[in-house]
Amino acid sequence: VLALFVFFLSLQKKINDFCHAQQPPIKFISADVYGICSRLFCDFGDEFEVLDTTGEEPKEIFISNITQSNPGIVTCLENHPHRLETGQFLTFREVNGMSCLNGSTHQITVVSPYSFSIGNTSDMEPYLHGGIAVQVKTPKMFYFERLEKQLTNPMCLVADFIKPEAPLQIHVAMLALNHFEENFGRMPNIGCHQDAEEMLKLAMSISETLENKPQVNGDIVKWLSRTARGFLAPLAAAVGGVASQEVLKAVTGKFSPLQQWLYIDMLDIVTPLEKMGSEEFLPRGDRYDALRACIGESLCQKLHDLNVFLVGCGAIGCEMLKNFALLGVGTGQDKGLVTITDPDLIEKSNLNRQFLFRPHHIQKPKSYTAAEATLNINPCLKIDSYINKVCPATENTYSDEFYTGQDVIVTALDNVEARRYIDSRCVANLRPLIDSGTMGTKGHTEVVVPHLTESYNSHRDPPEEEIPFCTLKSFPAAIEHTIQWARDKFESLFSHKPSLFNKFWQTYPSAEEVLQRIKSGESLEGCFHVIKTLSRRPRNWTQCVELARVKFEKYFSHKALQLLHSFPLDTRLKDGSLFWQSPKRPPFPVKFDFNDPFKNQNMTSIYAVLECPNWNTENLVELFCTKCMYFIPLNTAHLQVVQTDETARKPDHIPVSSEDERNAIFQLEKSILSNEALQNDLQMKPISFEKDDDSNGHIDFITAASNLRAKMYNIEPADRFKTKRIAGKIIPAIATATAAVSGLVALELIKVVGGYPADAYKNCFLNLAIPIMVFTETAKVRRTEIRNGISFTIWDRWTIYGKEDFTLLDFINAVRVRYQRVFLMQKLVKPSADKKYVDLTVSFAPETDGDEDLPGPPVRYYFVQEDN
């Protein structure tokens, strides 16, 4: 791979010709940033094979029916759309009846969101039930042309569909700049009208030589001429992130390459600067001359005096701090401050994308370390760092006064609830917010500006699809189901139950007291489960292993046998169809084998390690194998109903039978008599799940337990890496996407600081794997009409000032006088010493009796009139 950055175009063409002619061809990538314009060009040779065009996980579709016809129509389960595309390939497995499909691969044609055709199935056996269709990734060939030919007939990625003509216009303008540089041996001078006119002539001439003869955009040419000596670091970050991903594609053959040009311009930034004099853009001999040539001294100074609050110092946060340092954010002599916060410590896994951190920083706070590293880039930066979460619990730290002291809030989080909370604080305090996020090669940016745009909370992402309770409990069909089951089991065994155990014995300090109270007929909440835990609690290594062995039989043998006892393999539903058909898989008991070569059954030893840390492996095999247990089917009276309804939720409380209560009394008496209910026995140490510590056994437990359950249900197991990603809910991140997203955020930050109009701001969605980059206008704020000309937006707040003896009637009258309407109070908060005001939720009385109240704007009621 050969990547070029800012060479004369004539030299680029020569190098590209050489690279393209090699066998195999050298992949050629060229990226340029001049002032407000950037371009990226890729040429991977005449043919370039890609093994995986998207990087997405292959889709698995559960089948409900396959017709015996030409073409055969495959129908997937109800309410489970396949999301396939015509031309894709599928392979089949576990099909009953039409068994010749199993293992075969077919190209599909989409018929509907729930069906697709696979060719002639008329000569096959009739379909009976079950089956899974799995998407097959097939290689795809991409074709490229040399730079010389692409210059006259460019194939461009359109990033802004509001301006589909923009890529060709920027193409012409940048070619004119290249010709100007080669003709005069220099870049156009800042603010020189003569140079701008010369570039415009060159652009007009070049346009005539292109096959499409695009219209020349005089504004782009003028501003490119005016800013060509300048450099926007955030624009370079954005384009550099995309270019870096193209390098990875060229090396790995994974993801679809760019074909063949990407142009991004920042005309939105400079257009409002039209009336500034040329002296605003002239160099002053400092590190900001390149920036000043693009945005002018006044806007540079506003960046220096900016107070910005950055929430999150992970991958995006680190890149944002680099951009802040290069823009001079928070470097003003009298004003300006960068405030950052992140509660997390640096982990080894962070180092591949959070580039302010080094190996010697591991286990140090991210915020403190990031602040120190940023000062190495720009020592003039003023930065305060904290390790607090931003949530309702930290409202004293991040009060309304704190938010109103910030000019902009920037979020770099993967926690949706935290982002929604921060957005609500920004709206309440009329502060602009720039939100961003990435997931692998995907990324987004969103700008929220008071009184101009909707807020982050104005829209809701589709809810995360939950795995039905009955699927987790009894009918897993995919490895994700068994991993979630194992994750829940970890939480129950090592965190939830020990916490309830401790809470119970804090309420009832002695076992003897509890025994006396339950014997007298008193019902103590949670008593049965606590006593069961106490009686089964291991107290040495041998008991740990014995308990683990018991759990193995319970989870991976007896559960399967009981389920097959309740629903034999030939069970049929009321309509005559088999109970055990896709997606339900019948379980089969797993026989314990200590010498299992796959070592999935190490779940038992991990269980013991977590229960009893001071363990010894002596006689481990003997301990595991001597514990014999026999399965006795439970009758209907003792058996909990097996839930099969996918809409049913996990019950909050499981009733305790009278027999269980009698058994609890017996177990507690036994524990007391054997001195196993002493004060030390009434405390346990809950374990919080921690995915990043490979030595704690947490992921090993979940991997083993999940794969054992997968084996029980004949599901393909997952390796430790995949299990960690799913169980830890790890959002994949890659440095290329974070660099691109942070650059785009910093460009929007310049507009926010400049107080630009609504149509200047752009939200962005990108996926570097495909690749796509889409800019959209921000959603303009909606105005809610109440009636009779009264309306409000999310940014409006009514303010009422009171006094010590202010009554509810006084409040209503004050609103009537000021806002000409009466409304109903929904929430009142009494004054306190530390509160100057209260925010009230209100609604307007309906015009017609029986109608619902009309929602109104928030009302901030100050208890006492302030002097200012």
BAKERO-842062 format. One line per field, with one value per residue (C-alpha): x, y, z; residue in one letter. Coordinates in steps of 0.05 Angstrom, whole numbers. Layout:
% BAKERO-842062
x <- c(X:...)
y <- c(Y:...)
z <- c(Z:...)
type <- c(a:...)
***
This chain:
% BAKERO-842062
x <- c(0:25:-9:7:-9:-1:43:41:-15:34:77:16:-3:66:68:-3:15:74:32:-25:23:54:33:1:-15:8:-54:-53:-86:-80:-108:-104:-130:-125:-161:-235:-232:-208:-205:-189:-173:-165:-139:-130:-115:-158:-190:-192:-226:-262:-277:-327:-360:-395:-363:-432:-446:-478:-553:-589:-661:-708:-753:-827:-843:-813:-859:-850:-850:-811:-785:-788:-811:-779:-819:-787:-819:-875:-852:-780:-763:-703:-670:-637:-623:-633:-569:-543:-526:-553:-537:-586:-582:-630:-685:-732:-767:-732:-666:-628:-625:-581:-510:-529:-519:-570:-574:-638:-689:-728:-804:-826:-796:-814:-800:-751:-743:-686:-698:-733:-755:-811:-772:-751:-784:-841:-819:-838:-811:-751:-690:-643:-618:-549:-522:-458:-407:-383:-324:-339:-295:-285:-256:-213:-187:-122:-117:-105:-172:-210:-189:-232:-289:-290:-332:-349:-382:-439:-437:-489:-552:-576:-517:-507:-469:-417:-366:-355:-353:-299:-263:-258:-238:-182:-156:-154:-114:-65:-56:-47:7:44:38:61:101:60:-9:-57:-45:-94:-149:-117:-174:-127:-106:-179:-197:-139:-163:-234:-208:-170:-233:-274:-222:-215:-291:-293:-243:-285:-334:-393:-373:-397:-418:-364:-383:-352:-360:-322:-266:-262:-260:-211:-165:-173:-159:-111:-52:-91:-106:-166:-139:-208:-220:-154:-174:-240:-208:-149:-195:-228:-161:-134:-193:-179:-108:-134:-181:-123:-82:-137:-187:-242:-297:-316:-264:-279:-295:-258:-264:-289:-295:-313:-317:-330:-363:-414:-359:-332:-395:-417:-347:-358:-358:-294:-234:-174:-132:-172:-141:-68:-13:11:70:39:17:-53:-35:-60:-126:-132:-125:-189:-234:-204:-175:-242:-266:-198:-203:-273:-244:-188:-239:-285:-309:-324:-346:-323:-358:-318:-244:-246:-231:-272:-254:-179:-187:-230:-176:-125:-172:-182:-107:-96:-153:-129:-194:-190:-123:-147:-108:-168:-222:-228:-226:-233:-267:-265:-293:-289:-296:-259:-188:-144:-145:-95:-149:-157:-88:-105:-151:-144:-79:-66:-51:11:26:54:-14:-53:-98:-91:-153:-169:-187:-123:-79:-114:-107:-32:-21:-61:-17:42:8:-10:20:-24:-88:-124:-157:-193:-203:-251:-268:-343:-400:-450:-516:-570:-526:-473:-520:-484:-419:-449:-503:-543:-491:-437:-476:-492:-417:-403:-406:-412:-421:-390:-408:-363:-402:-431:-483:-549:-582:-524:-528:-603:-591:-537:-583:-638:-590:-568:-640:-657:-597:-601:-531:-510:-492:-452:-463:-424:-413:-383:-396:-341:-336:-402:-406:-453:-451:-510:-513:-562:-567:-615:-677:-653:-654:-689:-653:-623:-684:-731:-723:-719:-677:-716:-715:-662:-692:-697:-690:-757:-756:-780:-724:-671:-702:-719:-714:-648:-638:-573:-507:-528:-584:-537:-487:-541:-565:-494:-487:-552:-531:-465:-503:-552:-501:-445:-478:-554:-562:-503:-529:-598:-565:-527:-587:-630:-580:-571:-645:-647:-581:-583:-605:-637:-683:-703:-718:-762:-801:-815:-835:-886:-916:-886:-871:-802:-790:-736:-728:-733:-680:-632:-636:-625:-563:-538:-547:-512:-457:-389:-338:-276:-247:-277:-347:-336:-321:-379:-427:-399:-410:-482:-494:-466:-516:-573:-560:-534:-566:-627:-657:-654:-684:-740:-757:-760:-802:-851:-849:-828:-799:-865:-907:-955:-992:-1067:-1061:-1024:-955:-895:-877:-803:-793:-754:-736:-747:-690:-698:-644:-602:-565:-491:-452:-398:-327:-269:-223:-266:-215:-253:-249:-318:-333:-281:-342:-345:-274:-285:-349:-308:-253:-304:-338:-274:-213:-162:-167:-123:-128:-106:-152:-194:-212:-232:-275:-310:-324:-345:-406:-461:-531:-593:-649:-719:-773:-814:-889:-939:-947:-873:-859:-860:-900:-853:-867:-875:-906:-854:-889:-887:-836:-795:-838:-817:-833:-838:-886:-859:-899:-914:-867:-811:-825:-821:-757:-728:-742:-707:-647:-639:-643:-590:-545:-552:-538:-476:-449:-456:-500:-451:-440:-384:-430:-482:-439:-421:-378:-417:-376:-388:-379:-314:-300:-231:-194:-173:-147:-213:-246:-311:-309:-282:-342:-391:-355:-356:-428:-452:-417:-442:-513:-500:-476:-539:-582:-537:-518:-451:-406:-370:-298:-277:-268:-338:-367:-332:-357:-430:-431:-393:-436:-372:-385:-331:-287:-235:-188:-206:-280:-264:-215:-266:-323:-282:-259:-331:-351:-295:-317:-388:-358:-329:-399:-430:-377:-389:-464:-481:-553:-592:-579:-504:-504:-497:-509:-471:-477:-420:-401:-329:-338:-387:-366:-418:-417:-483:-491:-561:-589:-605:-678:-707:-741:-816:-864:-923:-988:-1032:-1088:-1105:-1035:-999:-943:-876:-814:-770:-724:-778:-785:-833:-805:-844:-814:-848:-839:-841:-918:-931:-991:-1015:-1069:-1017:-977:-1037:-1054:-982:-985:-1053:-1025:-960:-981:-1056:-1074:-1090:-1059:-1061:-1002:-978:-918:-899:-834:-827:-769:-706:-643:-602:-655:-668:-719:-760:-776:-849:-885:-949:-1008:-1062:-1135:-1173:-1223:-1275:-1293:-1270:-1211:-1140:-1098:-1054:-979:-945:-873:-831:-840:-782:-809:-760:-779:-754:-744:-669:-636:-610)
y <- c(0:69:128:198:263:330:321:358:328:314:273:237:215:187:149:123:98:60:29:9:-25:-71:-145:-149:-75:-31:-2:74:122:197:248:324:380:452:504:488:431:360:301:227:182:106:60:-13:-38:-63:-115:-120:-178:-165:-225:-189:-126:-103:-136:-151:-218:-268:-268:-331:-340:-390:-423:-436:-465:-483:-495:-554:-512:-477:-432:-456:-402:-401:-366:-344:-342:-293:-224:-240:-205:-235:-169:-202:-175:-207:-239:-260:-333:-377:-446:-490:-535:-573:-575:-634:-666:-628:-655:-649:-574:-585:-564:-536:-464:-424:-354:-321:-273:-231:-240:-202:-181:-250:-295:-308:-358:-408:-442:-507:-549:-587:-653:-651:-686:-647:-598:-620:-570:-533:-508:-449:-410:-379:-323:-341:-287:-289:-252:-191:-160:-84:-49:14:64:101:172:200:175:190:262:273:226:221:170:206:186:236:256:311:295:366:385:325:369:389:333:351:425:413:367:424:475:432:415:490:498:444:479:546:517:485:547:597:554:577:576:634:691:702:751:764:778:772:702:684:709:669:606:618:622:557:524:545:517:451:442:441:383:338:289:315:388:406:477:516:540:609:610:545:569:637:609:554:608:650:593:548:570:551:484:459:405:375:368:332:286:269:254:220:172:152:146:102:55:50:30:-27:-49:-51:-95:-142:-147:-134:-82:-47:3:75:83:126:198:229:305:343:419:467:522:526:551:608:634:674:705:739:810:802:841:804:827:779:720:743:706:732:687:638:565:585:619:560:559:635:633:592:622:690:720:736:664:639:684:658:587:609:639:580:542:471:410:344:282:219:209:144:136:196:236:228:250:309:333:331:374:422:428:442:493:527:516:541:577:649:693:715:666:596:528:455:413:337:279:204:155:98:72:57:-16:-51:-61:15:25:5:65:114:144:192:131:87:20:55:90:25:28:104:150:166:239:257:221:250:320:311:283:339:391:359:377:448:472:535:495:506:440:414:340:300:227:235:204:253:229:252:230:282:342:376:373:390:439:487:540:494:483:556:570:526:552:482:411:355:282:224:167:99:102:124:140:184:221:232:259:307:330:345:388:425:440:462:509:531:503:477:403:364:289:234:160:102:27:-7:27:64:133:192:265:308:382:411:487:526:554:528:452:394:360:291:270:294:228:157:100:36:-4:-56:-124:-165:-240:-269:-298:-366:-368:-355:-402:-463:-453:-421:-422:-383:-374:-303:-336:-382:-326:-282:-340:-351:-276:-275:-337:-303:-243:-286:-332:-284:-216:-215:-273:-253:-181:-205:-251:-194:-148:-200:-212:-138:-134:-198:-201:-273:-341:-359:-299:-316:-388:-366:-316:-365:-419:-371:-365:-298:-288:-258:-234:-273:-320:-385:-368:-339:-402:-445:-405:-410:-485:-497:-446:-479:-468:-501:-521:-590:-563:-512:-567:-609:-551:-538:-611:-607:-544:-579:-635:-587:-539:-585:-653:-651:-589:-623:-688:-650:-610:-674:-706:-648:-644:-710:-707:-729:-675:-640:-574:-565:-554:-620:-590:-614:-577:-586:-550:-489:-446:-492:-541:-602:-606:-668:-679:-667:-724:-699:-714:-682:-697:-663:-639:-574:-559:-527:-561:-519:-478:-522:-506:-432:-434:-462:-409:-353:-384:-402:-362:-398:-462:-522:-568:-630:-690:-647:-705:-748:-694:-681:-753:-781:-737:-780:-752:-785:-752:-759:-725:-674:-685:-631:-609:-592:-569:-496:-484:-482:-416:-420:-351:-305:-243:-267:-233:-261:-265:-217:-267:-343:-367:-412:-474:-497:-557:-509:-469:-532:-551:-482:-490:-558:-530:-470:-514:-559:-501:-473:-540:-552:-481:-461:-401:-359:-285:-298:-345:-290:-249:-261:-220:-202:-202:-149:-171:-144:-161:-129:-168:-233:-262:-260:-318:-280:-287:-358:-377:-346:-378:-447:-443:-415:-467:-524:-499:-492:-564:-585:-552:-570:-497:-477:-454:-387:-374:-332:-269:-270:-288:-229:-182:-204:-214:-150:-112:-86:-36:-49:11:26:86:104:117:154:200:216:228:273:315:325:345:396:427:435:464:521:537:535:582:629:631:607:603:537:517:518:459:388:321:262:187:146:74:68:-6:5:63:117:187:224:296:320:386:388:379:448:458:443:493:464:503:505:552:624:641:610:563:539:498:452:511:556:565:611:646:670:706:698:719:687:687:671:623:576:627:682:637:624:697:715:667:694:766:749:694:705:633:590:522:464:451:379:381:427:427:465:514:494:529:506:519:586:560:500:474:456:410:443:431:475:463:436:479:424:382:311:327:313:369:404:399:465:490:481:537:559:589:630:632:704:759:765:833:820)
z <- c(0:-17:19:-4:32:-4:-65:-131:-174:-231:-185:-157:-227:-241:-176:-187:-258:-229:-173:-219:-268:-217:-211:-163:-162:-105:-73:-80:-31:-35:14:11:56:33:74:76:24:28:-19:-15:-75:-77:-133:-114:-184:-242:-197:-122:-86:-20:25:70:44:107:168:196:230:182:191:217:198:232:181:189:120:52:-7:-54:-118:-172:-144:-73:-25:44:99:164:232:245:268:250:184:148:127:67:-2:-70:-95:-27:-12:44:69:107:168:215:162:176:116:59:86:20:33:94:77:9:-13:-52:-81:-59:-88:-37:-43:19:86:112:52:-4:-61:-69:-136:-154:-94:-130:-133:-60:-1:32:86:156:207:233:198:200:139:150:107:69:59:-14:-43:-86:-140:-143:-204:-205:-256:-255:-227:-296:-322:-258:-261:-323:-304:-228:-190:-125:-60:-46:27:27:-13:-5:-49:-95:-144:-91:-101:-175:-158:-105:-154:-204:-151:-123:-193:-206:-142:-164:-231:-197:-152:-210:-254:-201:-154:-94:-63:-73:-24:33:12:-56:-106:-165:-145:-135:-204:-234:-199:-224:-296:-286:-258:-318:-365:-327:-325:-401:-402:-357:-388:-347:-354:-283:-266:-230:-160:-154:-78:-69:-115:-81:-10:-29:-59:4:53:14:56:118:151:191:238:251:176:171:229:194:126:159:196:130:94:150:143:68:84:128:72:22:70:95:38:89:78:14:-12:-30:-105:-118:-91:-27:-22:41:45:102:63:119:165:122:87:149:151:83:112:151:126:98:157:201:164:159:198:265:276:326:323:301:235:194:232:229:153:151:205:222:286:319:316:338:399:415:414:461:510:507:569:547:587:557:586:573:561:522:448:423:485:472:400:421:469:412:370:428:436:362:360:422:460:531:523:532:580:621:598:574:608:587:641:632:672:667:726:691:698:638:617:572:519:514:486:414:403:461:438:496:539:543:577:640:648:659:721:725:719:647:660:698:649:588:617:628:558:525:559:523:457:478:545:543:551:617:637:699:706:749:760:772:734:706:733:782:840:822:815:872:833:766:788:745:761:733:668:658:666:605:534:503:528:488:502:484:516:498:554:525:592:612:546:556:626:602:546:595:636:573:555:626:627:553:536:468:464:413:419:384:386:349:343:304:236:247:278:287:308:330:344:395:396:442:407:339:340:373:431:436:477:422:387:414:387:377:442:448:432:495:497:521:590:567:516:568:619:577:501:479:403:394:430:450:491:529:542:571:614:640:653:692:730:750:775:814:846:863:870:878:927:971:974:995:1045:1077:1077:1112:1168:1178:1192:1236:1273:1298:1270:1336:1333:1262:1281:1339:1296:1238:1288:1317:1247:1229:1155:1142:1071:1036:1095:1056:1005:1057:1100:1038:1021:1093:1096:1029:1039:1028:1083:1053:986:987:999:943:894:919:910:840:823:847:806:745:750:764:706:652:666:711:679:611:638:674:611:569:623:620:544:512:442:411:446:400:405:399:323:316:303:342:405:393:327:306:341:402:410:454:508:521:587:588:620:667:641:677:619:567:515:504:579:577:643:680:698:761:785:770:811:868:860:864:925:961:937:981:941:929:869:907:894:847:801:859:889:824:808:875:882:851:840:811:774:802:760:798:799:781:853:861:790:770:706:646:613:537:524:493:519:592:637:694:757:812:867:869:923:978:995:1066:1056:1037:1101:1144:1109:1123:1197:1197:1158:1204:1267:1237:1221:1292:1325:1282:1298:1225:1239:1278:1266:1215:1177:1168:1121:1048:1000:937:873:821:749:719:647:640:694:660:725:764:728:712:637:644:686:636:576:608:633:566:524:569:560:485:484:520:466:407:394:364:422:426:443:502:461:432:500:532:478:487:562:575:525:495:439:387:372:320:318:247:263:328:292:237:287:333:274:252:323:327:261:288:352:311:284:353:380:321:336:266:239:241:169:180:228:203:235:206:202:174:164:141:123:66:60:69:100:102:126:143:168:242:261:271:338:339:368:407:399:461:440:426:401:461:441:467:449:489:501:532:607:643:704:764:824:892:964:1032:1039:966:961:907:889:884:837:792:790:773:714:693:692:657:610:604:621:682:687:737:783:779:825:882:922:986:993:1030:1052:993:940:907:859:839:769:763:715:691:645:618:637:577:540:543:604:598:553:576:604:554:569:581:585:648:699:743:807:848:921:929:878:864:859:788)
type <- c(v:l:a:l:f:v:f:f:l:s:l:q:k:k:i:n:d:f:c:h:a:q:q:p:p:i:k:f:i:s:a:d:v:y:g:i:c:s:r:l:f:c:d:f:g:d:e:f:e:v:l:d:t:t:g:e:e:p:k:e:i:f:i:s:n:i:t:q:s:n:p:g:i:v:t:c:l:e:n:h:p:h:r:l:e:t:g:q:f:l:t:f:r:e:v:n:g:m:s:c:l:n:g:s:t:h:q:i:t:v:v:s:p:y:s:f:s:i:g:n:t:s:d:m:e:p:y:l:h:g:g:i:a:v:q:v:k:t:p:k:m:f:y:f:e:r:l:e:k:q:l:t:n:p:m:c:l:v:a:d:f:i:k:p:e:a:p:l:q:i:h:v:a:m:l:a:l:n:h:f:e:e:n:f:g:r:m:p:n:i:g:c:h:q:d:a:e:e:m:l:k:l:a:m:s:i:s:e:t:l:e:n:k:p:q:v:n:g:d:i:v:k:w:l:s:r:t:a:r:g:f:l:a:p:l:a:a:a:v:g:g:v:a:s:q:e:v:l:k:a:v:t:g:k:f:s:p:l:q:q:w:l:y:i:d:m:l:d:i:v:t:p:l:e:k:m:g:s:e:e:f:l:p:r:g:d:r:y:d:a:l:r:a:c:i:g:e:s:l:c:q:k:l:h:d:l:n:v:f:l:v:g:c:g:a:i:g:c:e:m:l:k:n:f:a:l:l:g:v:g:t:g:q:d:k:g:l:v:t:i:t:d:p:d:l:i:e:k:s:n:l:n:r:q:f:l:f:r:p:h:h:i:q:k:p:k:s:y:t:a:a:e:a:t:l:n:i:n:p:c:l:k:i:d:s:y:i:n:k:v:c:p:a:t:e:n:t:y:s:d:e:f:y:t:g:q:d:v:i:v:t:a:l:d:n:v:e:a:r:r:y:i:d:s:r:c:v:a:n:l:r:p:l:i:d:s:g:t:m:g:t:k:g:h:t:e:v:v:v:p:h:l:t:e:s:y:n:s:h:r:d:p:p:e:e:e:i:p:f:c:t:l:k:s:f:p:a:a:i:e:h:t:i:q:w:a:r:d:k:f:e:s:l:f:s:h:k:p:s:l:f:n:k:f:w:q:t:y:p:s:a:e:e:v:l:q:r:i:k:s:g:e:s:l:e:g:c:f:h:v:i:k:t:l:s:r:r:p:r:n:w:t:q:c:v:e:l:a:r:v:k:f:e:k:y:f:s:h:k:a:l:q:l:l:h:s:f:p:l:d:t:r:l:k:d:g:s:l:f:w:q:s:p:k:r:p:p:f:p:v:k:f:d:f:n:d:p:f:k:n:q:n:m:t:s:i:y:a:v:l:e:c:p:n:w:n:t:e:n:l:v:e:l:f:c:t:k:c:m:y:f:i:p:l:n:t:a:h:l:q:v:v:q:t:d:e:t:a:r:k:p:d:h:i:p:v:s:s:e:d:e:r:n:a:i:f:q:l:e:k:s:i:l:s:n:e:a:l:q:n:d:l:q:m:k:p:i:s:f:e:k:d:d:d:s:n:g:h:i:d:f:i:t:a:a:s:n:l:r:a:k:m:y:n:i:e:p:a:d:r:f:k:t:k:r:i:a:g:k:i:i:p:a:i:a:t:a:t:a:a:v:s:g:l:v:a:l:e:l:i:k:v:v:g:g:y:p:a:d:a:y:k:n:c:f:l:n:l:a:i:p:i:m:v:f:t:e:t:a:k:v:r:r:t:e:i:r:n:g:i:s:f:t:i:w:d:r:w:t:i:y:g:k:e:d:f:t:l:l:d:f:i:n:a:v:r:v:r:y:q:r:v:f:l:m:q:k:l:v:k:p:s:a:d:k:k:y:v:d:l:t:v:s:f:a:p:e:t:d:g:d:e:d:l:p:g:p:p:v:r:y:y:f:v:q:e:d:n)
***
